Amino acid sequence: MFANFIYFIVVLLIYATYQPAGSTNFPFTETAGLFLGIVFFFFVIARFLFRRIEKRIGLENPRLLDHRFTTLQMRLSVMAIIIFGIDIYALNLVDFLSEIPFLGSIPTFQAVICMAIFIGYLSIVWGSSHSVYRRLYPSPIDRRGYKQANISFSVPVLLPLLVLSGLTDIIYALPFDSVKTFLSSTPGELFYIFFLMTAIYIIGPAMIQKFWRCKPLSQGPARSRIETLCRKAKVSYRNIVDWPVFGGHMITAGVMGLVRRFRYILVTRALLSHLSPDELDAVIAHEIGHVKKRHLLFYLFFFTGYILIVYGALDIMLYFNPAYLLISPGWFSQSDLAPILSSIVMVASFLIYFRYIFGYFMRNFERQADAYAFSMFGTASPLVSTFQKIAYASGQSADKPNWHHFSLNQRIGFLQRCETDPTLVLRHDRKVIRSILVFSAALIFLAISGYQLNYGTTGKQIRAVFEQKAYQHATQYLNREIEKDPGNPQLLAALGDLYYSRNDFQHAIVTYERALSIKFELPYVLNNLAWLYATCKDVKYRLPQRALLLAKKAAELDPSPETLDTLAESYYINGKYEMAVESESRALELGGQDRSYFEGQLKKFRAAETQ
């Protein structure tokens, strides 16, 4: 189930890093047809593959079928992520949603719709797998309940991020320019994300337990034992609740909440009905261990670490500008590569971080909580028998580990070793502390390295050397390709980009003009050359009238926020302020979340208009 968290966050990263193209790859009717065709294909594939497994039930080893079932679920979920990426990048789903007036002005609503589409893909997987699930792991839950259980368990991961996005929309809609300017900076973004994520992390459990439809656990022997155990351990909480995850048929418990006012202890009905009083005590002691060992606080620390790592990775990517090294024969421009590279960096860093780093800590935190329960009672027997019951009731192999938990047999083996050698508990605590210190040192090193690369003298020297070598490599490659194919305007456009990026305006102009002489209908080249003619730092290269001619054609071919902004700047430099205001207003309407730049431009043009 925890894998669903990973899937949702990867999808959010894919959505968040997409930059609206301004023009779509296909018209609406073709896009709708392709979208529905892909959905139907995915549905047919999922049903077919799960039915193949269902036909083997009773004929093959249950453990082998369990492995095939979970593997197929994972592969189809990954396939759903790939299809979602196709929806975003190939079918331009966000661009079509932006054309709807209400959705275009409130990006959070676009995000909700996109997440609902991905939930639809996962629902196909869950619905197709239900009959196999019921036969492999005897469960009374019906198909609808099974899908709802998966959704209700997974969707809360979206709540903090959607709240964050919604508040961002509100802030950018308010007339607080200084606040928006600060939040657009890297320190501002980090402060805003950390502050809101901390606030949501603290109060989020109250929202999540309501979303899960948890109810206070009724008074009785079970609640009394839990209350007594918490008092003994000096752990406070807001409430003990009945957790109806998967209809309450899973033998599981949990604790969430960083502070007492928003801390909840969760237990399922199956846990209460299947476990003896001693086993219940052991499970609750395990959850108390998470609180006493401050695992919930460390989770916030690790999420913060991920944000720092992403910013560091993106800074390094932008610092060394690998677009120079990835020039291909006109397939991508550097502006095209930037969002693609950002998406790759963010998704890859997320998968590596959570699968290996965060997963490592989660597994060892679980083991630490097991050890705490052992230490609290001086025996591992109740927790060991609980794990054995869980393995029997779930029908899954006790030898099956996952990215966030050791296998049940591994956990049992550790507890049995603790009974033989109780010092193993202290040694494991020290291992966790050492691991946290190493992780913290790595974060500090990353922060210092990022600062030195961006602001230190040595970093600037390294960057200059790297950029020069990358620039030479790219220009040599492109010139060789142009010699082979001198009539290729995309190659000339890429070379012009390189010259422009190095402020070699003369060669950039010659190269761009040569590309346009071969094919004039190139919006990207028209836009870049118009911007150069309108805003060049070296005024001798400014040609206002030529800039306006090129910008008009670029906006006609591709009325995106960027081309409209260039058109507005071209009107402005030609003294046509009213037209500049009109064009920039249209750019602002299409600008999505990146509104501060367009608002600044519009303010400049309006000031010139009123003078």
N, C-alpha and C positions, 0 to 999 in steps of 0.2 A: 504493500500500500504506500509506503514512504517513497517508492520510486515515482509515484504520481506527482509528488511535490517537485521532483527534479524536472519531470516533463513540463509541468506548468511554468516553471521559472524559465526554462529554456525557450519556451514559446513566447513568454513575455519579453525576453531579450531579443528574440527575432523581430517581434513587433516594435519594440522600443528603438532599435537601431535602424529601422527602415526609414529612408528619406523619400518623401513623396516625389514622384518623377515628373509631375506636371502633365505628362501625356502618358496614355496607357498603351500597352503592347497590342491589345485587341479592342475592338468596339464592344459595347455593352452586351449585345446579343450573343456574340461569339464567346465572350467571357463567361456569361451565365451558362451557356451550353457546356463549355469546358469544365466549369465548376461542378455542375450537376453530374456530368459524365464521370469525373474523378471520384465524386462521392459514391456513385453507383458502383464503380469498379472496386473501390475500397470495401464496400459492403459485401459484394459478391465474394471477393477474395477472403475476407474474414470469416464469412459463413462456411465457405468451402473448407478452409484449413482447420477450423475447430470441429467440423463434422468428421473430418478424417481421424482426428484424435478420438472423438466420441465412439467411432466404430471399433476402436481398438480396446476400449474399456472391457475388462473381463478376459482379454486375450493376451495382454502383456503385463509385465511387472508394474504394480501401482507406482513405485518410486520412479521408474523410467517415464511413465505417463505424466507424473507430477512435474518432472523436469521438462518434458516436451510442452506441457501446458503453460508453465511459467515462462519458458523461453519464447513460445509463440506470442504470449501476451506482450512481452517486452519488445519483440521485433515489430509487432503490429503497432505498438505505441510509438516506437521510433519512426515507423512508416507514416504514422499520423502527423508527427512533427515535420517530416520531410514534405508531406502534402501541404501542411499549413505554410511552410516556407515557400512552396510553389504558389499558393494563393496570394501571399504577400508580395513576393518579388517578381513572379512571372505574370500573374493575373491582376496585379496592382489593386488588390482588394481595398487597401487604405485610400487610394486615389478615388475610387468609385464612391466610397463612403463619405469622403470629403466633399463631394459634389452635392450631397444632401445638405441643405442650408443649416438645419439645426445641428447635425452631427459634425459638419465642417467647423463650427465655431466652438465645439466642446469635445476635445480629443478624448476625454475619459469615456464618453459614450461610444466612440469608435473602438476603444480598447475593450469595453464590455462586450460589444458585438463580436469582435474577433475572438475573444476568449470563449464566447458561447459557441462559435463555430468549431473551435478545437475541442470543447467539451462534447460537441456532437460527434466528432470523429472517435473520441474515446468511448462514447456511449455505444457506438457501433461495435467496438471491441468488446465492451462489457456485455452487451446484449447477445452477441454471437457466442461468447464464452460461457454464458450462464448455465446452459444444460450440461456442459462438461463439468463445470464447477460443482454442480449439485450432485453429480454422480461420483466424482472423484473424492469430494470432501462432503459427506452427507450433511446437508443443511436444509432447513425448511424455508429459507428465504426465496421469494419468487423473483422473476426476472426484473420486474419494475423495482422491487425493493433492493435488489442487487445493484442496479444502476444508480438508484438514489443514494445507496450507502457509499458507493465509490465516489460519487459527486460530493456528497456532504462531507466525507472525510478529507477530500483533496482540495476543494474550493477555498477553504479558509486561508490557504497560503496566498490567495489573490487579494484578500480583504485589505491587508496593510498597504499593498502596492496600489490598489485602486483608490484607497483613501488618500495616499500620497499624490497620485495623479489628479484627483479631484480638487485637492487643496491648491495644487499648482495652477489648475485652470482658474480657480477663484482669484488667486493672487495676481495672475497676469491679466485678469479682467478688471482689476482695480487700478485707479490712477496713481500708483505709487512707483514712479520711475526709479528713484534711488534704490528701493527695495528690489525691484526687478533687475536692475543693473548688478547689484550685489549677488543676487541668486543666480545670475547668468555666469558669474565667475567660478573658477574651480573651487576656491575656498568657500564661496557661498553655497555652491552645490553640495559640497561635503558637509558643511554645517547643517544645511537644511535637511539633507537625507538622514544624517546621524540623529539630529534632534527629533524629527518626526518618527523615525524608526524606533528610537528609544521609547517615545511616548506610546506608540502603538504596541510595542512589545510589552509594555507594562499593563496597559488597559485592554489589550487585545483578547486575553483569555475570557473576559466578561462577554465580549461579542461572540467569540467562537463557541462557547458553551451554549449560548442561546441559539446560534445557528445549528448546532448539533441536536438541539431540542433536549438538552439534558434537564433533568428534574432533580430536586433535592432528594437524597436517599432517605427512605422512610425510617422512622425510629424503630429500633429493634436490636437484636444481639449483634448483627454485623456492624451497624453504625456505631454502636457502643464500643465495640472492640477497636474500630478504627480511631475513634475519638480518644480512647484511653492510650493507644499506642502513640498518637501524635502528641498528647500531653507528656508522656514519658520522654519522648525525643525532643520536647520543647519546640515543636514545629506548629506554627499557626497557619490558618487558612480561612478563606471566605465561606466555603461550603464543601460538603461531600455530596457528589451528584451521581445519579444513575446515567451511565453513558450508553446510549442506544446504538452504538456503531454496529453495522451489519445486523440490525435487529436485536442487539444485545447477546448474540449467540457466540461471540468470540470470548475466550477466556483471557481477558486482558485488563489492565488498569493503567492509569497515567496520572501525572501531575503537571499542571501548567500554572504559570503565574510567578513573576519575579518578586512581587511584594504581597504581603498578607491580604490586603484589601481586595486583590484581584487574583488570589491563588485558589485553585480548585483541585480537589482530589477526585479522580474519575474511576468508577468501577462499573463493570458490566454485570448483567443479571447472571450470565453463564459463570462468571468468576465466583459469584456468591453461592450459586447452587452446586458447583462442582468441587469446590475446595473445602477442606476441613478448616476449623477455626485456626489451627496452627499454620496451615498453608496460607490462609488469608493474611495472618499477621506477617508472614515472611514476604508476601507480595507487597503489602503496604510499607513494610520496612525498606524494601528495595526502592519504592517511590520516595520515601523519606530520605533515603540516601542521596537521591538526586538533589534534594533541597539542601541537605547538610553539606554536601560536597560542592555546592554552588555551581552545579552544572548549568542551571538555567541562566545564570549570569554569564558564564563562559560562552554559551551559545550566542548571546548578544555580541560578545567580544569577537567571536569567529565570524559573525555576519558583517561586523564592522571591518574586520580584516579582509573579507572578500571585496568590499567596496574599495578599500585602499589598494588591493592588488589589481583590481580592474582599472582604476585610475592610473596606477603605475604602468600597467601593460599598455594602455592606450597612449600614455605619455611617451613611452619608449617607442611605440609604433609610429607616432607622429614625429617624434624627435628624429628618428633615423629615416623617416619618410620612405618606406619600402616600395611605394608606388614607382619610384625611379627604377627599381629592379624588376618590376613586374609588367613593364611595358610589353604589350603584345600587339600584333598587327591591326590596331584600330578597333579591337573588340571592346576595350574599356578605356575610358579617359581616366585621368587621375581623380577627377571628381566622382566618377562612377566607382572607382576602387575604394575610396574612403569609407562609405557606409558598408560596403561588402567586407572590407578588412576589419572594420569595427565590430560587425556582427560575428565574424569568425573568431576574433580575439575574445570577445565577451562570452560567447557560447563555449569556446574551448577552455577558457580559464575557469568558467563555472563548472564544467564537467570534471575537469581535473581537480579543482579545489574541493568540491563537495564529494566526489567519488573517492578520492584518496586522502586528502587532508582532513576534511570535516568527518568523513566516514571513519577514519582512524580514531579520531577523538570520540565519536559516538560509541564505537565498539568498546573502547577502553573505559568510557564513562559508565556504560552498562555493566561492565565487569566490576568497576569500582562500586557501583550501587549494589551488585550482588554481594561483594565482599562486606559492605556495610551491614547488609541484612544478616550475614553470617556472624559478624562481630557482635551485633545487637543481641543475638540469642545464643551464641556459642555453639551452634550446630547448623549444618547445611541441609539436614534431612528434609525439613518442610519445603524449602525452595527447590531442592532436587526432585521431590515427588511432584511438585507443581509443574516443573518443566516436563516431566514424563507424562502427566495428564494432558498438557497442552499438545505434545507431540501426538498422543493417541487421539485426542478429540479433533485435531485439525486434519489428521490423515496425511500430514507432510512428514518428510524424513527428518529425523532428529539430527542428522549429519549435514543438513542444508544451511550454509551460512548465507548472509547477504551483506551489502555494503555497509550497513549501519548496525548489525548485530553479529556476534559470533553465533555459531550453530548451537542448538540446545545441548548437544553432547559436549561441545567445547566448554560451554558454561558449567555443565554438570561436572566435567573433569576438573575445571579450575576450583570449584567449591570443594570437591573431594580432596584436592591437594591442600586446600586451606585447612581442612580438618587434620590432615597429617602434619602440616607445617604452618601454624597460624602466622608466622612472620611474613608469609607470602602476601598477606593483606597490606602490611606496611610497605613492602617492596613495590607492590603495584601502585600504591599511593605516590611513592617517590617517582616511579616511572611516569605517571601522569603529570606530576609537577615539572619534571625535567622536560617532558614533551611540550608543555605550555611555555616554559622559559625559552626553549629553542624556537618555537613558533613566534613568540613575542620578539625575540632577537631578529628573526628573519623579517618581520614587519618593520622593525626599526631600521634595519639595513636597507630595505626597499624604500622607506621614506627618505632616508639620508641620500641614497643613490639618486632618487628622483629629483631631490632638491639640487644636488650637485650637477646633474645632467642639465637641468633647466637654468640654474642661476650661477653655478660655479665656473671659474675660469677654465679649469681643466675640461669640464663638460663642454663648454663652448668650443674649445680647441678640438676635442674629439669629434664633435658634430661637424665642424667645418671640414675636417679631413674626410670623414665618412661621406658627407654630402658631395664633396668634390669628386671622390672616386665613383660614387653612385651616378652622379651626373655624367661623368665621362663614359661610364659603361653604357648608360642608356642612350646618350647621343650617338655613340659609335654604333650601337646596335641598330638604332633607327635609321641612321644614314646608310648603313649597309642594306637594310631592307628597302629603303627608298631607291637606292641604285638598282635593285632588282625589279622594283615595281614603282616607277616614277609617277604613274598616274593614280596612285592610291591616296585619296584625300585624308583618310583616317590616319595613315602613317604621318602625313604632314601635320595634321592637327595635333597628334601626340608630341611630335618634335616641337611644334610651336608652344605647346604647354610647358615643355622643359625650358625653352628659352625664356618664356615669360616668368616662370618660377624663379629663375636666376637673375631677373631684371635685365636680361639682354633684349631690350625692347626692339632694337633694330632688326635683329634676326627673327624675333617673334613675329613682327609685322610682315616681313618678307615671306616667312613660312606660312602664316595664316592666309595672306593674300594669294599665295600660290595654291593653297588648298581650295580656296573659294573660286579661283579661276578654273579649276577642274570641275568642281561641283558647288554651285552657289547655295543650294538648299541644305545647308548644314547648320542647324540652330545653335549647336554648341560653339562652333567656330565663329559664327556671326556674333554671338553674345560675347565671347571672350575678346574678340577684336574690337567690338564696339566699346566694351568697358575700358580697354587699353587706350583707345582714341579719346575717350571721355575723361579719364581720370589719371592718366600716366603721370608719374612723379616727375618725369623729365618733360617739361611743358613743350619742348620743341616737337614732340611726337603727338601732341594733341591735335585732333582734327574733328571739331564738334559736328560739322555737317555730315561728314562721313560716318561718324559714330551714330548719329540719329538714323541715317539711312540703313545701316546694318542692324541697329537695334529694332527698328520697325519690322524688318524682315524676320528677325529671330523671334520676336513676340508673335508675329503672324503664324509662323510655323509651329511654335511651341510656347503657348501662353502660360508659362510656369512662373512662380514667384520670382525666380532669379532673372529670367528674361524681362519680366515686367519692371523689375527694379533697375535693370540696365537701361531700359527704355526711359524710365523716369529720370535717371541720372543724365541721360543724353538730352532729354527735353530741358532739364535744369541748366546744363552747360550752354545750351543754345538760347537761354533766357525765356523759355516757354514754361513758366512756373505753373500755370493752371493745368497744363497737360501733364506736367511732372506729378502734381498732386493727384490727378485722376489715375495715372498709371500706378503710382505707389499705393494708392488706396486699394486697387485691385490686387496688387501683390500682397498687401496685408491681409486681405480676405482669404487668400490661398496659402498664407504662410504657416498655418498650423500652430504648433507650440512655439516655434522660433519667431516670436512676434517682436521682441525688443529691438532687433536691428531695423525691421521695417518701420516700426513706430518712430525710431530715431530719424530715419530717412524722411518720413512724412513730416515730422516736425521741422526739419531743415527746409524742405520745399515750401511749406506753408509760411514759414518765417520770411522766405524770399518773396513769396507772393504778396505779402502784406506790406512790404517795404515800398 
